[in-house]
């Protein structure tokens, strides 16, 4: 069993590493929390343990994880139905575009054209594993 991840991204290269670890993560709309007064977005997810999968493990496993962005000035969504909180989204990847360094936009891209765009003062992102999905993937 691999150790839980705790990764921090402060630039586009760091974010590419986090993006690789969250590829194919399942996210429910109700697990996307925008805390505007705290300038923070938190995304709860059920991510594939890519380290175990790529090392030839007998079966792939999923981990519960939290992805946090700080210093977020604005959060905009496309094709995410907040009226359907149980809808499951599949995270394809995350990119960062520095428009006014150190600030810029982080783009979380989901299947079916869904996306979140975060305008940030500077990139501060953290991925933290919270444990294994012992209940299976029924929720996500």
N, C-alpha and C positions, 0 to 999 in steps of 0.2 A: 504494500500500500504506500503510495507516495505521500509526502508531507503536504499539508494544506498550503496553498499559495497565498502570498500577500505581495502583490506587485504594485509599484507606483510608477506613474507616467508623468514626466514633466516636459516632454517634447514629443514630436511626431514619431521618432524612432522608438521611444519607450512605448508609445501608444500602439504601435504596430505589434509589439510583443503581446500586449494585453489583448489586442484584437484577435491574434492567433489563438489565444486560450479561450476566448468566448465565442469563437466561430461555432455556429449551429446551436447556441444556447437557446433554451425555450424561456420566453418571458410572457407573463400575463399582464394585460393592461393595468390591472389593479396593483401590480407590483412595481409600477413606475411612479415614483413619488417626487414631485417637484416642490421644493421648499423655497419659494421665491424670496421670502424675507431673510432666509439663511444663505441665499445664493448657492443652493445645493440641489443636485439631482441624484437620486438613488434609484438604482434598478436592481430589484431582486431577480434572480435567475436560477435556472437549473442547467448547468453547463456540463458538456461532455468532458471527461477527464482525458484530455489528449495525450498526456504523458503516458498513462497506462495503455491507452489504445494503440499508440505508436510503438510501444515497447513489446507488443505482441501478447498482451493480456488475453486470457481466455474469453472474457466478455467485457464489453465496454461498460463503464459505470458513469453515473451522473452525480454531480456534486451541487449542493446548494451554495450559492455565492451571491455577493453583493458587489455591484459596480457603482462607485461614487465619483461624481464630478463636483469640485468646489469652484468658487469664484465665477459662478454662472450668472451672466447678466440677463439672458433671455433664453427661453426654451420654446421651440416651435415644433409642432408635429404635423405629419402628413400621413393620411390613410391609417390612422390609429383611432379606433372608435372607443372613446372613453365611456360611452353609454353601454358598452359591452365589456365590463371588467373581467369576465372570464375568458375572453378571446385570447388565444395563444399566438404569440408572434415568434418567429425564428430569426435570431440575430445573425446576420451574414458577416458583418464586420464593422469596424470603426475607423474613421479617418480624421485627420486634423489638418486644417488649412490655416496657416498663420497669415491673417489679413492685416494686422497692425501689431507686429511683434512687441511684447510677448503674447498679445491677445490674438484671437482668431475664432474659428468655428470648428467644433467637433461634430461629426456627422455619424449617427448610429443608423446603419442600414439594415432593414428587416426584409423578409420575404414579402412578395406581393406588392412591392413598391412603397411599403410603410417606412417611415424614417422619423428620427428626432434630430433637430439641429440645435446645438447649444452654442450661443455666443458667449465667450469666456474672456475674462480679464487676462488670464494666463492659464495654461494647461496644468491642471492638478487633478489627476485621476488615480483611483485606487481600486484594485480588484482584490477581494478577500474571500477565500473559501470559508464557508460556515459549517461544513460537514457533509457527510454522504447523504444521498437521498434514500434513506432506509425504507421509506414508504413506497418506493418505486416511482414511476413517472406519471401516476394518475393525475396529479394536480397540474403538472406542466406538460 
